[in-house]
Amino acid sequence: MNRLEQQLAPPGPEAAPDLLAGLLLRTAKGDHQAFSEFYRHTSGQVAGLVRRIVIDRELSEEVVQEVFIVVWQDAAKYQAAIGCPTAWLMTIAHRRSVDKVRSNQSSRNRDERWASTTPGAYDGVLDAVAEKMDARTLINSLACLSPLQRESIVLAYFESMTYREISVKLAVPLPTIKSRIRDGLQRLRTQLEPA
């Protein structure tokens, strides 16, 4: 049985509130074993609630993890006079789940708004022309570099070589390659930035 199946399994008999309160108290003091026990006793209930609200499996797993991070960080905030540990925990789980759903929906709405404001037809010709103009500008700008800078930058950015690979290929110390590329990029930036 994998971790998610364990979490989604129907909860066993609920642990006594006193036991859970004691585990929270020890967790507040940094007791990892107590936290593990608290997790073992409560994770099934938390996962079940989260899954019913969030629906998406991967997002549910994220929320369950977030809930128990909050438990670890905020165990000292639990107050037995206000309610039982399970109620405190399930309140955290519910809030985190609702926040995740709202955040996801907000992101989808934003994407939909953005998609509806862009032109319906994709103009590939315009993009191709723009790319060629950008490439031409970049090639012309490379002319302002010294031959050593140009060679290092071309190897790094157009041939996807690491600084170390360039150093070996050109038989030049690594710090020298880094300096050439840094200085060349600064020169390119001033060349390409609008005046």
Long-range contacts (C-beta under 8 A, 24 or more apart in sequence): 4-47, 4-57, 4-61, 6-43, 6-44, 7-43, 7-44, 7-46, 7-47, 7-48, 7-64, 8-44, 8-47, 8-48, 8-51, 9-44, 10-44, 10-48, 11-44, 11-45, 11-48, 12-44, 14-45, 14-86, 15-41, 15-42, 17-84, 17-85, 17-86, 20-84, 20-85, 20-86, 21-78, 21-80, 21-84, 21-85, 23-85, 24-71, 24-75, 24-78, 24-85, 25-75, 27-71, 27-72, 27-75, 28-75, 28-76, 28-78, 35-71, 35-72, 35-75, 38-71, 38-85, 39-68, 39-71, 42-85, 42-86, 42-89, 43-68, 45-86, 45-89, 45-90, 46-89, 46-90, 46-93, 49-90, 49-93, 49-94, 49-97, 50-93, 50-96, 50-97, 53-94, 53-97, 53-98, 53-101, 54-97, 54-100, 54-101, 56-104, 59-100, 59-104, 62-100, 63-93, 63-96, 63-97, 63-100, 64-93, 66-96, 67-92, 67-93, 67-96, 70-96, 137-192, 138-192, 141-188, 141-191, 141-192, 142-188, 144-187, 144-188, 144-191, 145-184, 145-187, 145-188, 146-184, 148-180, 149-180, 149-181, 149-183, 149-184, 149-187, 150-184, 152-177, 152-180, 152-181, 152-184, 153-180, 153-181, 153-184, 153-185, 153-188, 156-181
